[in-house]
Amino acid sequence: MEINKFIGELPADYSKPSEKELNEFRLYISRFTWRNAKTYEQFSPHEYILNFPCWKMKEDGMCKGECEPCKQNREEFEK
């Protein structure tokens, strides 16, 4: 299968997001500080966000991703 064949095409069962969904997405991505990925920077530049609202607690080993802020953030991230 040729990868470039699908650039710009959407799957047949893809439903186009509503204007409300697009606005929610724009708001979501604007709330984060995006980080420049250093790995593969020369041939695959990209940015990412960290998806841990209580990541300090994660560093301390106190949160396993099951707290309410983590669950809520994960649900919003997946949406």
mmCIF file of the N, C-alpha and C atoms, coordinates in Angstrom:
data_MODEL
# 
_entry.id   MODEL 
# 
loop_
_atom_site.group_PDB 
_atom_site.id 
_atom_site.type_symbol 
_atom_site.label_atom_id 
_atom_site.label_alt_id 
_atom_site.label_comp_id 
_atom_site.label_asym_id 
_atom_site.label_entity_id 
_atom_site.label_seq_id 
_atom_site.pdbx_PDB_ins_code 
_atom_site.Cartn_x 
_atom_site.Cartn_y 
_atom_site.Cartn_z 
_atom_site.occupancy 
_atom_site.B_iso_or_equiv 
_atom_site.pdbx_formal_charge 
_atom_site.auth_seq_id 
_atom_site.auth_comp_id 
_atom_site.auth_asym_id 
_atom_site.auth_atom_id 
_atom_site.pdbx_PDB_model_num 
ATOM 1   N N  . MET A 1 1  ? 0.839   -1.169 0.000  1.00 0.00 ? 1  MET A N  1 
ATOM 2   C CA . MET A 1 1  ? 0.000   0.000  0.000  1.00 0.00 ? 1  MET A CA 1 
ATOM 3   C C  . MET A 1 1  ? 0.888   1.237  0.000  1.00 0.00 ? 1  MET A C  1 
ATOM 4   N N  . GLU A 1 2  ? 0.566   2.165  -0.825 1.00 0.00 ? 2  GLU A N  1 
ATOM 5   C CA . GLU A 1 2  ? 1.339   3.391  -0.945 1.00 0.00 ? 2  GLU A CA 1 
ATOM 6   C C  . GLU A 1 2  ? 0.804   4.426  0.049  1.00 0.00 ? 2  GLU A C  1 
ATOM 7   N N  . ILE A 1 3  ? 1.647   4.867  0.977  1.00 0.00 ? 3  ILE A N  1 
ATOM 8   C CA . ILE A 1 3  ? 1.208   5.787  2.024  1.00 0.00 ? 3  ILE A CA 1 
ATOM 9   C C  . ILE A 1 3  ? 0.730   7.113  1.448  1.00 0.00 ? 3  ILE A C  1 
ATOM 10  N N  . ASN A 1 4  ? 1.459   7.686  0.505  1.00 0.00 ? 4  ASN A N  1 
ATOM 11  C CA . ASN A 1 4  ? 1.104   8.997  -0.035 1.00 0.00 ? 4  ASN A CA 1 
ATOM 12  C C  . ASN A 1 4  ? -0.257  9.006  -0.711 1.00 0.00 ? 4  ASN A C  1 
ATOM 13  N N  . LYS A 1 5  ? -0.755  7.855  -1.075 1.00 0.00 ? 5  LYS A N  1 
ATOM 14  C CA . LYS A 1 5  ? -2.049  7.771  -1.738 1.00 0.00 ? 5  LYS A CA 1 
ATOM 15  C C  . LYS A 1 5  ? -3.156  8.353  -0.861 1.00 0.00 ? 5  LYS A C  1 
ATOM 16  N N  . PHE A 1 6  ? -3.001  8.274  0.466  1.00 0.00 ? 6  PHE A N  1 
ATOM 17  C CA . PHE A 1 6  ? -4.072  8.664  1.373  1.00 0.00 ? 6  PHE A CA 1 
ATOM 18  C C  . PHE A 1 6  ? -3.933  10.074 1.938  1.00 0.00 ? 6  PHE A C  1 
ATOM 19  N N  . ILE A 1 7  ? -2.893  10.785 1.572  1.00 0.00 ? 7  ILE A N  1 
ATOM 20  C CA . ILE A 1 7  ? -2.734  12.141 2.090  1.00 0.00 ? 7  ILE A CA 1 
ATOM 21  C C  . ILE A 1 7  ? -3.882  12.999 1.590  1.00 0.00 ? 7  ILE A C  1 
ATOM 22  N N  . GLY A 1 8  ? -4.568  13.637 2.532  1.00 0.00 ? 8  GLY A N  1 
ATOM 23  C CA . GLY A 1 8  ? -5.678  14.515 2.181  1.00 0.00 ? 8  GLY A CA 1 
ATOM 24  C C  . GLY A 1 8  ? -7.011  13.806 2.051  1.00 0.00 ? 8  GLY A C  1 
ATOM 25  N N  . GLU A 1 9  ? -7.035  12.491 2.154  1.00 0.00 ? 9  GLU A N  1 
ATOM 26  C CA . GLU A 1 9  ? -8.280  11.736 2.052  1.00 0.00 ? 9  GLU A CA 1 
ATOM 27  C C  . GLU A 1 9  ? -8.706  11.279 3.437  1.00 0.00 ? 9  GLU A C  1 
ATOM 28  N N  . LEU A 1 10 ? -10.009 11.220 3.648  1.00 0.00 ? 10 LEU A N  1 
ATOM 29  C CA . LEU A 1 10 ? -10.554 10.728 4.904  1.00 0.00 ? 10 LEU A CA 1 
ATOM 30  C C  . LEU A 1 10 ? -11.213 9.380  4.670  1.00 0.00 ? 10 LEU A C  1 
ATOM 31  N N  . PRO A 1 11 ? -11.230 8.531  5.686  1.00 0.00 ? 11 PRO A N  1 
ATOM 32  C CA . PRO A 1 11 ? -11.925 7.248  5.545  1.00 0.00 ? 11 PRO A CA 1 
ATOM 33  C C  . PRO A 1 11 ? -13.402 7.465  5.213  1.00 0.00 ? 11 PRO A C  1 
ATOM 34  N N  . ALA A 1 12 ? -13.990 6.529  4.508  1.00 0.00 ? 12 ALA A N  1 
ATOM 35  C CA . ALA A 1 12 ? -15.388 6.658  4.093  1.00 0.00 ? 12 ALA A CA 1 
ATOM 36  C C  . ALA A 1 12 ? -16.336 6.804  5.277  1.00 0.00 ? 12 ALA A C  1 
ATOM 37  N N  . ASP A 1 13 ? -16.020 6.162  6.404  1.00 0.00 ? 13 ASP A N  1 
ATOM 38  C CA . ASP A 1 13 ? -16.910 6.220  7.564  1.00 0.00 ? 13 ASP A CA 1 
ATOM 39  C C  . ASP A 1 13 ? -16.584 7.381  8.510  1.00 0.00 ? 13 ASP A C  1 
ATOM 40  N N  . TYR A 1 14 ? -15.722 8.295  8.078  1.00 0.00 ? 14 TYR A N  1 
ATOM 41  C CA . TYR A 1 14 ? -15.327 9.434  8.902  1.00 0.00 ? 14 TYR A CA 1 
ATOM 42  C C  . TYR A 1 14 ? -16.417 10.490 8.862  1.00 0.00 ? 14 TYR A C  1 
ATOM 43  N N  . SER A 1 15 ? -16.870 10.917 10.028 1.00 0.00 ? 15 SER A N  1 
ATOM 44  C CA . SER A 1 15 ? -17.860 11.986 10.064 1.00 0.00 ? 15 SER A CA 1 
ATOM 45  C C  . SER A 1 15 ? -17.144 13.299 10.342 1.00 0.00 ? 15 SER A C  1 
ATOM 46  N N  . LYS A 1 16 ? -17.417 14.271 9.529  1.00 0.00 ? 16 LYS A N  1 
ATOM 47  C CA . LYS A 1 16 ? -16.781 15.574 9.666  1.00 0.00 ? 16 LYS A CA 1 
ATOM 48  C C  . LYS A 1 16 ? -17.209 16.210 10.981 1.00 0.00 ? 16 LYS A C  1 
ATOM 49  N N  . PRO A 1 17 ? -16.248 16.770 11.755 1.00 0.00 ? 17 PRO A N  1 
ATOM 50  C CA . PRO A 1 17 ? -16.613 17.387 13.028 1.00 0.00 ? 17 PRO A CA 1 
ATOM 51  C C  . PRO A 1 17 ? -17.468 18.634 12.813 1.00 0.00 ? 17 PRO A C  1 
ATOM 52  N N  . SER A 1 18 ? -18.339 18.888 13.764 1.00 0.00 ? 18 SER A N  1 
ATOM 53  C CA . SER A 1 18 ? -19.176 20.086 13.704 1.00 0.00 ? 18 SER A CA 1 
ATOM 54  C C  . SER A 1 18 ? -18.319 21.303 14.032 1.00 0.00 ? 18 SER A C  1 
ATOM 55  N N  . GLU A 1 19 ? -18.851 22.469 13.786 1.00 0.00 ? 19 GLU A N  1 
ATOM 56  C CA . GLU A 1 19 ? -18.135 23.703 14.117 1.00 0.00 ? 19 GLU A CA 1 
ATOM 57  C C  . GLU A 1 19 ? -17.907 23.787 15.629 1.00 0.00 ? 19 GLU A C  1 
ATOM 58  N N  . LYS A 1 20 ? -18.871 23.333 16.416 1.00 0.00 ? 20 LYS A N  1 
ATOM 59  C CA . LYS A 1 20 ? -18.730 23.313 17.875 1.00 0.00 ? 20 LYS A CA 1 
ATOM 60  C C  . LYS A 1 20 ? -17.569 22.404 18.287 1.00 0.00 ? 20 LYS A C  1 
ATOM 61  N N  . GLU A 1 21 ? -17.489 21.211 17.687 1.00 0.00 ? 21 GLU A N  1 
ATOM 62  C CA . GLU A 1 21 ? -16.392 20.283 17.993 1.00 0.00 ? 21 GLU A CA 1 
ATOM 63  C C  . GLU A 1 21 ? -15.047 20.866 17.597 1.00 0.00 ? 21 GLU A C  1 
ATOM 64  N N  . LEU A 1 22 ? -14.992 21.530 16.452 1.00 0.00 ? 22 LEU A N  1 
ATOM 65  C CA . LEU A 1 22 ? -13.740 22.164 16.023 1.00 0.00 ? 22 LEU A CA 1 
ATOM 66  C C  . LEU A 1 22 ? -13.326 23.260 16.995 1.00 0.00 ? 22 LEU A C  1 
ATOM 67  N N  . ASN A 1 23 ? -14.283 24.049 17.447 1.00 0.00 ? 23 ASN A N  1 
ATOM 68  C CA . ASN A 1 23 ? -13.974 25.112 18.406 1.00 0.00 ? 23 ASN A CA 1 
ATOM 69  C C  . ASN A 1 23 ? -13.498 24.538 19.732 1.00 0.00 ? 23 ASN A C  1 
ATOM 70  N N  . GLU A 1 24 ? -14.125 23.440 20.188 1.00 0.00 ? 24 GLU A N  1 
ATOM 71  C CA . GLU A 1 24 ? -13.677 22.774 21.412 1.00 0.00 ? 24 GLU A CA 1 
ATOM 72  C C  . GLU A 1 24 ? -12.251 22.268 21.257 1.00 0.00 ? 24 GLU A C  1 
ATOM 73  N N  . PHE A 1 25 ? -11.943 21.713 20.086 1.00 0.00 ? 25 PHE A N  1 
ATOM 74  C CA . PHE A 1 25 ? -10.594 21.215 19.818 1.00 0.00 ? 25 PHE A CA 1 
ATOM 75  C C  . PHE A 1 25 ? -9.578  22.356 19.814 1.00 0.00 ? 25 PHE A C  1 
ATOM 76  N N  . ARG A 1 26 ? -9.918  23.441 19.150 1.00 0.00 ? 26 ARG A N  1 
ATOM 77  C CA . ARG A 1 26 ? -9.015  24.604 19.112 1.00 0.00 ? 26 ARG A CA 1 
ATOM 78  C C  . ARG A 1 26 ? -8.737  25.122 20.519 1.00 0.00 ? 26 ARG A C  1 
ATOM 79  N N  . LEU A 1 27 ? -9.776  25.191 21.332 1.00 0.00 ? 27 LEU A N  1 
ATOM 80  C CA . LEU A 1 27 ? -9.614  25.643 22.712 1.00 0.00 ? 27 LEU A CA 1 
ATOM 81  C C  . LEU A 1 27 ? -8.727  24.672 23.494 1.00 0.00 ? 27 LEU A C  1 
ATOM 82  N N  . TYR A 1 28 ? -8.968  23.386 23.317 1.00 0.00 ? 28 TYR A N  1 
ATOM 83  C CA . TYR A 1 28 ? -8.178  22.364 24.006 1.00 0.00 ? 28 TYR A CA 1 
ATOM 84  C C  . TYR A 1 28 ? -6.694  22.494 23.678 1.00 0.00 ? 28 TYR A C  1 
ATOM 85  N N  . ILE A 1 29 ? -6.347  22.550 22.401 1.00 0.00 ? 29 ILE A N  1 
ATOM 86  C CA . ILE A 1 29 ? -4.924  22.585 22.035 1.00 0.00 ? 29 ILE A CA 1 
ATOM 87  C C  . ILE A 1 29 ? -4.267  23.909 22.401 1.00 0.00 ? 29 ILE A C  1 
ATOM 88  N N  . SER A 1 30 ? -5.057  24.974 22.520 1.00 0.00 ? 30 SER A N  1 
ATOM 89  C CA . SER A 1 30 ? -4.467  26.268 22.882 1.00 0.00 ? 30 SER A CA 1 
ATOM 90  C C  . SER A 1 30 ? -4.141  26.364 24.375 1.00 0.00 ? 30 SER A C  1 
ATOM 91  N N  . ARG A 1 31 ? -4.696  25.481 25.189 1.00 0.00 ? 31 ARG A N  1 
ATOM 92  C CA . ARG A 1 31 ? -4.463  25.518 26.630 1.00 0.00 ? 31 ARG A CA 1 
ATOM 93  C C  . ARG A 1 31 ? -3.104  24.953 27.042 1.00 0.00 ? 31 ARG A C  1 
ATOM 94  N N  . PHE A 1 32 ? -2.423  24.278 26.160 1.00 0.00 ? 32 PHE A N  1 
ATOM 95  C CA . PHE A 1 32 ? -1.190  23.573 26.510 1.00 0.00 ? 32 PHE A CA 1 
ATOM 96  C C  . PHE A 1 32 ? 0.050   24.266 25.982 1.00 0.00 ? 32 PHE A C  1 
ATOM 97  N N  . THR A 1 33 ? 1.150   24.011 26.677 1.00 0.00 ? 33 THR A N  1 
ATOM 98  C CA . THR A 1 33 ? 2.455   24.421 26.185 1.00 0.00 ? 33 THR A CA 1 
ATOM 99  C C  . THR A 1 33 ? 2.998   23.249 25.376 1.00 0.00 ? 33 THR A C  1 
ATOM 100 N N  . TRP A 1 34 ? 3.186   23.478 24.103 1.00 0.00 ? 34 TRP A N  1 
ATOM 101 C CA . TRP A 1 34 ? 3.666   22.421 23.217 1.00 0.00 ? 34 TRP A CA 1 
ATOM 102 C C  . TRP A 1 34 ? 5.176   22.350 23.289 1.00 0.00 ? 34 TRP A C  1 
ATOM 103 N N  . ARG A 1 35 ? 5.710   21.141 23.263 1.00 0.00 ? 35 ARG A N  1 
ATOM 104 C CA . ARG A 1 35 ? 7.155   20.922 23.346 1.00 0.00 ? 35 ARG A CA 1 
ATOM 105 C C  . ARG A 1 35 ? 7.675   20.418 22.000 1.00 0.00 ? 35 ARG A C  1 
ATOM 106 N N  . ASN A 1 36 ? 8.805   20.956 21.614 1.00 0.00 ? 36 ASN A N  1 
ATOM 107 C CA . ASN A 1 36 ? 9.450   20.502 20.388 1.00 0.00 ? 36 ASN A CA 1 
ATOM 108 C C  . ASN A 1 36 ? 10.124  19.165 20.667 1.00 0.00 ? 36 ASN A C  1 
ATOM 109 N N  . ALA A 1 37 ? 9.779   18.163 19.890 1.00 0.00 ? 37 ALA A N  1 
ATOM 110 C CA . ALA A 1 37 ? 10.368  16.833 20.075 1.00 0.00 ? 37 ALA A CA 1 
ATOM 111 C C  . ALA A 1 37 ? 11.792  16.825 19.530 1.00 0.00 ? 37 ALA A C  1 
ATOM 112 N N  . LYS A 1 38 ? 12.720  16.391 20.342 1.00 0.00 ? 38 LYS A N  1 
ATOM 113 C CA . LYS A 1 38 ? 14.131  16.354 19.932 1.00 0.00 ? 38 LYS A CA 1 
ATOM 114 C C  . LYS A 1 38 ? 14.477  15.072 19.170 1.00 0.00 ? 38 LYS A C  1 
ATOM 115 N N  . THR A 1 39 ? 13.780  13.982 19.481 1.00 0.00 ? 39 THR A N  1 
ATOM 116 C CA . THR A 1 39 ? 14.039  12.718 18.811 1.00 0.00 ? 39 THR A CA 1 
ATOM 117 C C  . THR A 1 39 ? 13.590  12.809 17.357 1.00 0.00 ? 39 THR A C  1 
ATOM 118 N N  . TYR A 1 40 ? 14.417  12.414 16.465 1.00 0.00 ? 40 TYR A N  1 
ATOM 119 C CA . TYR A 1 40 ? 14.133  12.426 15.019 1.00 0.00 ? 40 TYR A CA 1 
ATOM 120 C C  . TYR A 1 40 ? 13.852  13.836 14.501 1.00 0.00 ? 40 TYR A C  1 
ATOM 121 N N  . GLU A 1 41 ? 14.388  14.828 15.157 1.00 0.00 ? 41 GLU A N  1 
ATOM 122 C CA . GLU A 1 41 ? 14.131  16.226 14.813 1.00 0.00 ? 41 GLU A CA 1 
ATOM 123 C C  . GLU A 1 41 ? 14.500  16.560 13.368 1.00 0.00 ? 41 GLU A C  1 
ATOM 124 N N  . GLN A 1 42 ? 15.543  15.927 12.846 1.00 0.00 ? 42 GLN A N  1 
ATOM 125 C CA . GLN A 1 42 ? 16.012  16.266 11.511 1.00 0.00 ? 42 GLN A CA 1 
ATOM 126 C C  . GLN A 1 42 ? 15.107  15.760 10.389 1.00 0.00 ? 42 GLN A C  1 
ATOM 127 N N  . PHE A 1 43 ? 14.455  14.611 10.583 1.00 0.00 ? 43 PHE A N  1 
ATOM 128 C CA . PHE A 1 43 ? 13.654  14.084 9.480  1.00 0.00 ? 43 PHE A CA 1 
ATOM 129 C C  . PHE A 1 43 ? 12.187  13.868 9.820  1.00 0.00 ? 43 PHE A C  1 
ATOM 130 N N  . SER A 1 44 ? 11.797  14.135 11.049 1.00 0.00 ? 44 SER A N  1 
ATOM 131 C CA . SER A 1 44 ? 10.385  14.014 11.410 1.00 0.00 ? 44 SER A CA 1 
ATOM 132 C C  . SER A 1 44 ? 10.043  15.012 12.517 1.00 0.00 ? 44 SER A C  1 
ATOM 133 N N  . PRO A 1 45 ? 10.179  16.312 12.211 1.00 0.00 ? 45 PRO A N  1 
ATOM 134 C CA . PRO A 1 45 ? 9.920   17.301 13.257 1.00 0.00 ? 45 PRO A CA 1 
ATOM 135 C C  . PRO A 1 45 ? 8.459   17.296 13.679 1.00 0.00 ? 45 PRO A C  1 
ATOM 136 N N  . HIS A 1 46 ? 8.240   17.398 14.978 1.00 0.00 ? 46 HIS A N  1 
ATOM 137 C CA . HIS A 1 46 ? 6.881   17.454 15.501 1.00 0.00 ? 46 HIS A CA 1 
ATOM 138 C C  . HIS A 1 46 ? 6.898   18.011 16.915 1.00 0.00 ? 46 HIS A C  1 
ATOM 139 N N  . GLU A 1 47 ? 5.724   18.326 17.415 1.00 0.00 ? 47 GLU A N  1 
ATOM 140 C CA . GLU A 1 47 ? 5.572   18.819 18.769 1.00 0.00 ? 47 GLU A CA 1 
ATOM 141 C C  . GLU A 1 47 ? 4.603   17.916 19.506 1.00 0.00 ? 47 GLU A C  1 
ATOM 142 N N  . TYR A 1 48 ? 4.623   18.004 20.824 1.00 0.00 ? 48 TYR A N  1 
ATOM 143 C CA . TYR A 1 48 ? 3.732   17.179 21.631 1.00 0.00 ? 48 TYR A CA 1 
ATOM 144 C C  . TYR A 1 48 ? 3.376   17.916 22.915 1.00 0.00 ? 48 TYR A C  1 
ATOM 145 N N  . ILE A 1 49 ? 2.368   17.405 23.593 1.00 0.00 ? 49 ILE A N  1 
ATOM 146 C CA . ILE A 1 49 ? 1.999   17.914 24.906 1.00 0.00 ? 49 ILE A CA 1 
ATOM 147 C C  . ILE A 1 49 ? 2.107   16.779 25.906 1.00 0.00 ? 49 ILE A C  1 
ATOM 148 N N  . LEU A 1 50 ? 2.256   17.137 27.164 1.00 0.00 ? 50 LEU A N  1 
ATOM 149 C CA . LEU A 1 50 ? 2.203   16.134 28.221 1.00 0.00 ? 50 LEU A CA 1 
ATOM 150 C C  . LEU A 1 50 ? 0.770   16.074 28.717 1.00 0.00 ? 50 LEU A C  1 
ATOM 151 N N  . ASN A 1 51 ? 0.277   14.885 28.868 1.00 0.00 ? 51 ASN A N  1 
ATOM 152 C CA . ASN A 1 51 ? -1.116  14.673 29.191 1.00 0.00 ? 51 ASN A CA 1 
ATOM 153 C C  . ASN A 1 51 ? -1.288  14.254 30.650 1.00 0.00 ? 51 ASN A C  1 
ATOM 154 N N  . PHE A 1 52 ? -0.623  14.924 31.568 1.00 0.00 ? 52 PHE A N  1 
ATOM 155 C CA . PHE A 1 52 ? -0.722  14.571 32.977 1.00 0.00 ? 52 PHE A CA 1 
ATOM 156 C C  . PHE A 1 52 ? -1.005  15.818 33.806 1.00 0.00 ? 52 PHE A C  1 
ATOM 157 N N  . PRO A 1 53 ? -2.255  16.055 34.205 1.00 0.00 ? 53 PRO A N  1 
ATOM 158 C CA . PRO A 1 53 ? -2.547  17.249 35.002 1.00 0.00 ? 53 PRO A CA 1 
ATOM 159 C C  . PRO A 1 53 ? -1.883  17.206 36.373 1.00 0.00 ? 53 PRO A C  1 
ATOM 160 N N  . CYS A 1 54 ? -1.627  16.040 36.899 1.00 0.00 ? 54 CYS A N  1 
ATOM 161 C CA . CYS A 1 54 ? -0.998  15.961 38.217 1.00 0.00 ? 54 CYS A CA 1 
ATOM 162 C C  . CYS A 1 54 ? 0.361   15.285 38.083 1.00 0.00 ? 54 CYS A C  1 
ATOM 163 N N  . TRP A 1 55 ? 1.113   15.650 37.069 1.00 0.00 ? 55 TRP A N  1 
ATOM 164 C CA . TRP A 1 55 ? 2.361   14.942 36.784 1.00 0.00 ? 55 TRP A CA 1 
ATOM 165 C C  . TRP A 1 55 ? 3.373   15.070 37.921 1.00 0.00 ? 55 TRP A C  1 
ATOM 166 N N  . LYS A 1 56 ? 3.285   16.111 38.743 1.00 0.00 ? 56 LYS A N  1 
ATOM 167 C CA . LYS A 1 56 ? 4.171   16.198 39.910 1.00 0.00 ? 56 LYS A CA 1 
ATOM 168 C C  . LYS A 1 56 ? 3.892   15.028 40.843 1.00 0.00 ? 56 LYS A C  1 
ATOM 169 N N  . MET A 1 57 ? 2.611   14.747 41.048 1.00 0.00 ? 57 MET A N  1 
ATOM 170 C CA . MET A 1 57 ? 2.267   13.600 41.886 1.00 0.00 ? 57 MET A CA 1 
ATOM 171 C C  . MET A 1 57 ? 2.753   12.306 41.242 1.00 0.00 ? 57 MET A C  1 
ATOM 172 N N  . LYS A 1 58 ? 2.713   12.230 39.911 1.00 0.00 ? 58 LYS A N  1 
ATOM 173 C CA . LYS A 1 58 ? 3.196   11.027 39.236 1.00 0.00 ? 58 LYS A CA 1 
ATOM 174 C C  . LYS A 1 58 ? 4.684   10.836 39.507 1.00 0.00 ? 58 LYS A C  1 
ATOM 175 N N  . GLU A 1 59 ? 5.448   11.945 39.469 1.00 0.00 ? 59 GLU A N  1 
ATOM 176 C CA . GLU A 1 59 ? 6.887   11.854 39.742 1.00 0.00 ? 59 GLU A CA 1 
ATOM 177 C C  . GLU A 1 59 ? 7.127   11.333 41.151 1.00 0.00 ? 59 GLU A C  1 
ATOM 178 N N  . ASP A 1 60 ? 6.266   11.726 42.080 1.00 0.00 ? 60 ASP A N  1 
ATOM 179 C CA . ASP A 1 60 ? 6.406   11.288 43.465 1.00 0.00 ? 60 ASP A CA 1 
ATOM 180 C C  . ASP A 1 60 ? 5.859   9.879  43.679 1.00 0.00 ? 60 ASP A C  1 
ATOM 181 N N  . GLY A 1 61 ? 5.246   9.318  42.640 1.00 0.00 ? 61 GLY A N  1 
ATOM 182 C CA . GLY A 1 61 ? 4.705   7.975  42.755 1.00 0.00 ? 61 GLY A CA 1 
ATOM 183 C C  . GLY A 1 61 ? 3.372   7.904  43.472 1.00 0.00 ? 61 GLY A C  1 
ATOM 184 N N  . MET A 1 62 ? 2.715   9.054  43.637 1.00 0.00 ? 62 MET A N  1 
ATOM 185 C CA . MET A 1 62 ? 1.464   9.067  44.380 1.00 0.00 ? 62 MET A CA 1 
ATOM 186 C C  . MET A 1 62 ? 0.239   8.907  43.479 1.00 0.00 ? 62 MET A C  1 
ATOM 187 N N  . CYS A 1 63 ? 0.378   9.111  42.193 1.00 0.00 ? 63 CYS A N  1 
ATOM 188 C CA . CYS A 1 63 ? -0.768  8.995  41.292 1.00 0.00 ? 63 CYS A CA 1 
ATOM 189 C C  . CYS A 1 63 ? -0.487  7.932  40.247 1.00 0.00 ? 63 CYS A C  1 
ATOM 190 N N  . LYS A 1 64 ? -1.424  7.047  40.059 1.00 0.00 ? 64 LYS A N  1 
ATOM 191 C CA . LYS A 1 64 ? -1.286  5.985  39.057 1.00 0.00 ? 64 LYS A CA 1 
ATOM 192 C C  . LYS A 1 64 ? -2.143  6.282  37.835 1.00 0.00 ? 64 LYS A C  1 
ATOM 193 N N  . GLY A 1 65 ? -2.596  7.539  37.699 1.00 0.00 ? 65 GLY A N  1 
ATOM 194 C CA . GLY A 1 65 ? -3.436  7.915  36.569 1.00 0.00 ? 65 GLY A CA 1 
ATOM 195 C C  . GLY A 1 65 ? -4.899  7.628  36.804 1.00 0.00 ? 65 GLY A C  1 
ATOM 196 N N  . GLU A 1 66 ? -5.263  7.280  38.033 1.00 0.00 ? 66 GLU A N  1 
ATOM 197 C CA . GLU A 1 66 ? -6.648  6.939  38.356 1.00 0.00 ? 66 GLU A CA 1 
ATOM 198 C C  . GLU A 1 66 ? -7.367  8.046  39.113 1.00 0.00 ? 66 GLU A C  1 
ATOM 199 N N  . CYS A 1 67 ? -6.699  9.154  39.403 1.00 0.00 ? 67 CYS A N  1 
ATOM 200 C CA . CYS A 1 67 ? -7.352  10.245 40.117 1.00 0.00 ? 67 CYS A CA 1 
ATOM 201 C C  . CYS A 1 67 ? -8.306  10.964 39.166 1.00 0.00 ? 67 CYS A C  1 
ATOM 202 N N  . GLU A 1 68 ? -9.232  11.727 39.709 1.00 0.00 ? 68 GLU A N  1 
ATOM 203 C CA . GLU A 1 68 ? -10.232 12.402 38.881 1.00 0.00 ? 68 GLU A CA 1 
ATOM 204 C C  . GLU A 1 68 ? -9.622  13.365 37.866 1.00 0.00 ? 68 GLU A C  1 
ATOM 205 N N  . PRO A 1 69 ? -8.623  14.204 38.240 1.00 0.00 ? 69 PRO A N  1 
ATOM 206 C CA . PRO A 1 69 ? -8.029  15.085 37.213 1.00 0.00 ? 69 PRO A CA 1 
ATOM 207 C C  . PRO A 1 69 ? -7.415  14.295 36.046 1.00 0.00 ? 69 PRO A C  1 
ATOM 208 N N  . CYS A 1 70 ? -6.756  13.181 36.343 1.00 0.00 ? 70 CYS A N  1 
ATOM 209 C CA . CYS A 1 70 ? -6.154  12.371 35.277 1.00 0.00 ? 70 CYS A CA 1 
ATOM 210 C C  . CYS A 1 70 ? -7.230  11.736 34.399 1.00 0.00 ? 70 CYS A C  1 
ATOM 211 N N  . LYS A 1 71 ? -8.264  11.193 35.023 1.00 0.00 ? 71 LYS A N  1 
ATOM 212 C CA . LYS A 1 71 ? -9.342  10.566 34.253 1.00 0.00 ? 71 LYS A CA 1 
ATOM 213 C C  . LYS A 1 71 ? -10.025 11.581 33.350 1.00 0.00 ? 71 LYS A C  1 
ATOM 214 N N  . GLN A 1 72 ? -10.307 12.758 33.907 1.00 0.00 ? 72 GLN A N  1 
ATOM 215 C CA . GLN A 1 72 ? -10.971 13.796 33.136 1.00 0.00 ? 72 GLN A CA 1 
ATOM 216 C C  . GLN A 1 72 ? -10.083 14.262 31.983 1.00 0.00 ? 72 GLN A C  1 
ATOM 217 N N  . ASN A 1 73 ? -8.797  14.468 32.278 1.00 0.00 ? 73 ASN A N  1 
ATOM 218 C CA . ASN A 1 73 ? -7.883  14.916 31.240 1.00 0.00 ? 73 ASN A CA 1 
ATOM 219 C C  . ASN A 1 73 ? -7.727  13.861 30.152 1.00 0.00 ? 73 ASN A C  1 
ATOM 220 N N  . ARG A 1 74 ? -7.650  12.598 30.539 1.00 0.00 ? 74 ARG A N  1 
ATOM 221 C CA . ARG A 1 74 ? -7.496  11.528 29.555 1.00 0.00 ? 74 ARG A CA 1 
ATOM 222 C C  . ARG A 1 74 ? -8.723  11.435 28.656 1.00 0.00 ? 74 ARG A C  1 
ATOM 223 N N  . GLU A 1 75 ? -9.897  11.570 29.251 1.00 0.00 ? 75 GLU A N  1 
ATOM 224 C CA . GLU A 1 75 ? -11.134 11.529 28.476 1.00 0.00 ? 75 GLU A CA 1 
ATOM 225 C C  . GLU A 1 75 ? -11.178 12.688 27.471 1.00 0.00 ? 75 GLU A C  1 
ATOM 226 N N  . GLU A 1 76 ? -10.793 13.883 27.934 1.00 0.00 ? 76 GLU A N  1 
ATOM 227 C CA . GLU A 1 76 ? -10.768 15.046 27.047 1.00 0.00 ? 76 GLU A CA 1 
ATOM 228 C C  . GLU A 1 76 ? -9.718  14.884 25.956 1.00 0.00 ? 76 GLU A C  1 
ATOM 229 N N  . PHE A 1 77 ? -8.562  14.344 26.309 1.00 0.00 ? 77 PHE A N  1 
ATOM 230 C CA . PHE A 1 77 ? -7.492  14.101 25.344 1.00 0.00 ? 77 PHE A CA 1 
ATOM 231 C C  . PHE A 1 77 ? -7.943  13.131 24.249 1.00 0.00 ? 77 PHE A C  1 
ATOM 232 N N  . GLU A 1 78 ? -8.597  12.052 24.643 1.00 0.00 ? 78 GLU A N  1 
ATOM 233 C CA . GLU A 1 78 ? -9.039  11.053 23.676 1.00 0.00 ? 78 GLU A CA 1 
ATOM 234 C C  . GLU A 1 78 ? -10.163 11.569 22.788 1.00 0.00 ? 78 GLU A C  1 
ATOM 235 N N  . LYS A 1 79 ? -10.984 12.443 23.344 1.00 0.00 ? 79 LYS A N  1 
ATOM 236 C CA . LYS A 1 79 ? -12.066 13.046 22.547 1.00 0.00 ? 79 LYS A CA 1 
ATOM 237 C C  . LYS A 1 79 ? -11.478 13.887 21.440 1.00 0.00 ? 79 LYS A C  1 
# 
